[in-house]
């Protein structure tokens, strides 16, 4: 009887310690974070709820008091904003990415060639993330400036909520081309990579994990740097953390 009671107390104690970790994550992270969340749940007994959206939207929700434990940003800028206002702490880079140009048609062109861009677009538009707020759009705008093709393309831009939304526009053929992350292209069977954006024409695409102030991450931020999590990131096409 005492043994049964002791076992029951141990089971109850384990259940009492289990918690839900709420993660606000950049939409482009979904192919990697879904399996990472499952691995974390299996390793710790905690449950993970992930809300995916544009980094900028998630940051603003955190500023407005949305209940989150972890913020996964697609750039350092939004993490720095929240860190500066005391909304997050313990920020660290856990993965990197690259930019590519994709389209539904199997074509290839030189991203330095403005005429090639316009030829591939034809009468269509180029999909980017929101230029003033969404990381993939910020990176893309900087890249197009440094490639010296922005002036030729500025009037042809259609802005999307996030990288995944820009990808969907290309998948559906609603735009001939979209600038997205390499991981987005890898996750889709409906688009082809038309051009690689050189990494030296824009800021490094760095993903930052931070604990939201007042939240309890229960080790999730550190877990992102574990071999199991890094393997999942690499499998999804991300580059390892420094």
Residue pairs with C-beta under 8 A, 6 or more apart in sequence:
14 45
17 45
18 45
18 46
18 47
19 46
19 47
19 216
19 218
20 46
20 47
20 48
20 49
21 40
21 46
21 47
21 48
21 49
21 69
21 70
21 216
21 217
21 218
21 220
22 48
22 49
22 51
22 67
22 68
22 69
22 70
22 215
23 33
23 37
23 48
23 49
23 50
23 51
23 68
23 69
23 70
23 72
23 220
24 50
24 51
24 53
24 58
24 61
24 62
24 66
24 68
24 70
24 71
24 72
24 212
25 33
25 50
25 51
25 52
25 58
25 70
25 72
26 52
26 53
26 54
26 55
26 58
26 72
26 73
26 74
26 135
26 162
26 207
27 52
27 53
27 54
27 162
27 163
27 164
27 165
28 74
28 97
28 136
28 162
28 163
28 164
28 180
28 181
28 183
28 184
29 52
29 72
29 74
29 95
29 207
30 50
30 52
30 164
31 183
31 186
31 187
31 236
31 237
32 95
32 183
32 232
32 233
32 235
32 236
32 238
33 50
33 52
33 72
34 50
35 232
36 223
36 224
36 228
36 229
36 232
36 233
37 48
37 50
39 223
39 228
39 229
39 232
40 46
40 48
40 220
40 223
40 229
41 47
41 48
43 223
43 228
44 218
44 219
44 223
46 218
48 220
51 58
51 68
53 161
53 162
54 129
54 130
54 133
54 134
54 161
54 162
55 73
55 74
55 75
55 78
55 134
55 135
55 162
56 78
56 130
56 133
56 134
56 135
57 161
58 68
58 71
58 73
59 71
59 73
59 78
59 81
59 82
61 68
62 68
62 71
62 82
62 87
62 88
62 212
63 82
63 85
63 87
67 215
68 212
68 215
69 211
69 212
69 215
69 216
69 217
69 218
69 220
70 209
70 210
70 211
70 212
70 215
70 217
70 220
70 221
71 79
71 82
71 88
71 209
71 210
71 211
71 212
72 94
72 207
72 208
72 209
73 79
73 135
73 207
73 208
73 209
73 210
74 97
74 135
74 136
74 163
74 205
74 207
75 135
75 138
75 139
75 203
75 205
75 206
75 208
76 93
76 206
76 208
77 135
77 138
78 135
79 88
79 91
79 208
79 210
80 91
82 88
82 210
83 89
83 91
83 210
86 213
87 212
87 213
88 210
88 211
88 212
88 213
89 210
89 211
89 213
90 210
90 211
90 221
91 208
91 209
91 210
92 208
92 209
92 210
92 221
92 225
92 241
93 206
93 207
93 208
93 241
93 242
94 207
94 208
94 209
94 221
94 224
94 225
94 229
94 233
94 241
95 206
95 207
95 224
95 230
95 233
95 238
95 239
95 240
95 241
96 204
96 205
96 206
96 207
96 238
96 239
96 240
96 241
96 242
97 181
97 182
97 183
97 205
97 207
97 237
97 238
97 239
98 181
98 182
98 196
98 197
98 199
98 205
98 239
99 136
99 139
99 140
99 143
99 179
99 180
99 181
99 182
99 197
99 202
99 205
100 179
100 180
100 181
100 182
100 185
100 193
100 194
100 195
100 196
100 197
101 111
101 177
101 178
101 179
101 193
101 194
101 195
101 196
101 197
102 167
102 170
102 177
102 178
102 179
102 180
102 184
102 185
102 188
102 191
102 192
102 193
102 194
103 120
103 170
103 175
103 176
103 177
103 178
103 191
103 192
103 194
104 170
104 171
104 172
104 173
104 176
104 190
104 191
104 192
105 176
105 192
105 194
106 192
107 120
107 192
107 194
108 194
108 195
109 116
109 117
109 119
109 120
109 194
109 195
110 116
110 195
111 117
111 147
111 149
111 195
111 196
111 197
111 198
112 147
112 148
112 149
113 149
114 148
114 149
114 152
114 153
117 126
117 149
117 152
117 153
117 177
118 152
118 153
118 156
120 176
120 177
120 194
121 153
121 156
121 176
121 177
122 176
124 156
124 175
124 176
124 177
125 156
125 157
125 158
125 175
125 176
126 153
126 156
126 157
126 158
126 175
126 176
126 177
126 178
126 179
127 157
127 158
127 159
127 160
127 166
127 169
127 170
127 174
127 175
127 177
127 178
127 179
128 136
128 137
128 140
128 141
128 157
128 158
128 159
128 160
128 166
128 178
128 179
129 135
129 136
129 137
129 138
129 140
129 159
129 160
129 161
129 162
129 163
129 165
129 166
130 137
130 159
130 160
130 161
131 137
131 138
131 140
131 141
131 157
131 159
132 138
134 160
134 161
134 162
134 163
135 205
136 162
136 163
136 166
136 179
136 180
136 181
137 159
137 160
139 202
139 203
139 205
140 179
140 197
140 202
141 150
142 201
142 202
142 203
143 179
143 197
143 198
143 201
143 202
144 150
144 153
144 179
146 201
146 202
147 197
147 198
147 201
158 169
158 175
160 166
160 168
160 169
160 178
163 180
163 181
163 184
164 180
164 184
166 178
166 179
166 180
167 178
167 180
167 184
167 185
167 188
167 191
169 175
169 178
170 176
170 177
170 178
170 180
170 190
170 191
171 188
171 190
171 191
177 194
178 191
179 197
181 205
182 193
182 237
183 236
183 237
183 238
185 191
185 193
186 236
186 237
187 236
187 237
207 238
209 220
209 221
209 224
210 221
211 217
211 221
223 229
224 230
224 241
225 241
230 240
230 241
233 240
234 240
